[in-house]
């Protein structure tokens, strides 16, 4: 289960091998010809798997370092696990009193397997080396069962047939370029509703931005750090809960397009043709903009920290005001 494309590896530290780009956390894959190598030789080092949706973990496999002629491997280790990366639990023996110390490897090539007496369900798993030969270096993998059922908070399925992926916009900080909507006392369709994880598409559960004070309203989310953006799924308003301020008829007649950009700087102005990183646009053609679930993919993945959606209205319409209603924005 730790070899999936969406699994992310990280480590407490790593010591680059000067002859190659080995020793990073990503080199710890069981079938790698390299290894993860800790920068320091102490029991505070760890290798971490982020499995995405919580998986049932049933076992661990370890090997020694694959590259160079040096004989480096881990002789013993412990495991911890978590679902939020903040509260961690130590894997213990059957009596649940003593920390389980797993025996490691005796050479650099042979696999050493351990099957857990008490499997656990977790998103994050850390392996903590306790003893090693010369230096901390290993390759490793987790055994277990694929995630089934609901994806859980912070994850979603791009299509019903696909596996769960992380929603990198979930609970992110949001902004808009309309001062009215950015005001702390504004309680009508605040921008944060688009990333609260709720799939309710009634108007009061959606972010509502209009062009009352701006020509092109912009909604933006901070992903927290630079991430690779492949696409978005937007849950749109279908008319539930309309009121006198926002009529569904006016919404459908007024909105012409949404354009998605990925940026490294927080910006709420319209991008210039020289520096923008456009993902894709979706328009009212064939009613694509008003489907209940709008899925758009970038032609190629774009790396950035901020994703923003700019709305455009129908040209030459007698009533120039239009709204952008985002019930949920899920980014992968």
C-alpha positions, 0 to 999 in steps of 0.5 A: 500500500506504500507504493501507490502514486499518491503516497508521499514520503518524507523524513526527519533529515537526509544526507545527500550522497555526493556521487548521486542524488541518492539518500532522499526520502523518495529513495526509500521505496522498497524496489529502489536501487538507492535508499533513504539515509538520515543526516544524523545518527540518533534515535530521533530520525524517522521515515514517514509515509502519508498514505492519503485516506487511512489504510489498514496497515498489516505489515512492514518490509525493510531492506538495506541500502541499494547503491554503493558498495557500503554495507548500510542497513537498519538493525531494529526499529519502532513504528508510530502512526497518526491520522492528523500528523499531530497526535501520534500512537506507538505500535505496541506488543500484544499486551499493549504495554511495551513498545514493539521493537522490530528486528531489522536486516542482517545484510543490505539486499535481503528483505525482512518482513514483519506481519502485525499482530494488531493491524491498525488504520492510519493515514501517517506511519513513521518508522523510527530506526533504533539500531543500525550498521554504521549509518541509518539507511534503508528501503521499506514498504508497508503491507495492508489493505486498500482504502474502501468506502467513503474517502473521509475529510480532506479526500474525494474521488475525481470520478466515482470509479477512481480511488480517493485522492487528497483535496489539497484545497480543503480548509485552505485560507481564501480571499476575494477581490471584492471589499464587501465580501472580504469584510469580516462582518460579511456573512452572505456566502463567505469565500471559505464555504467553498473549501469547508468540505461540505457537499451541500449545494444550497445557496447558503452553503456556497461562496457567492461573489459578484461583480458589483464593485469589480469587473471580474470577481476573483476567488482564491485559495492558499494551498499552504505550500507549492503543490502540483495542481492537476485539476479541479472539481467544482460543485455548482449551485443548482438553484436550491435556496435562491433568494431575492438577492441571488436569483438562479435565473439571473445567475444562469443568464449572467455568468459566461465563464470561469478561468482557473490560474495557478500562481506562486504569489498571492494576487487578486488582480487580473494576470497579464499575458506575460506572467499568468499560469492558466490551467483551463477555462470552462464556459457556458457552451453546451451548458458545461458551466452549469453542470452540477459537478464540473471537472476540469483538468490542466493540460499539464500539471502546474506547480504553485501555491495559490489557485484562483478562479476568475469569473466573466459575465455575458457580454452586452447583457442589459443587466451587467451584474452577475454572480459566481457561486462556488459550493465546493472547490476540490483541487487535486 
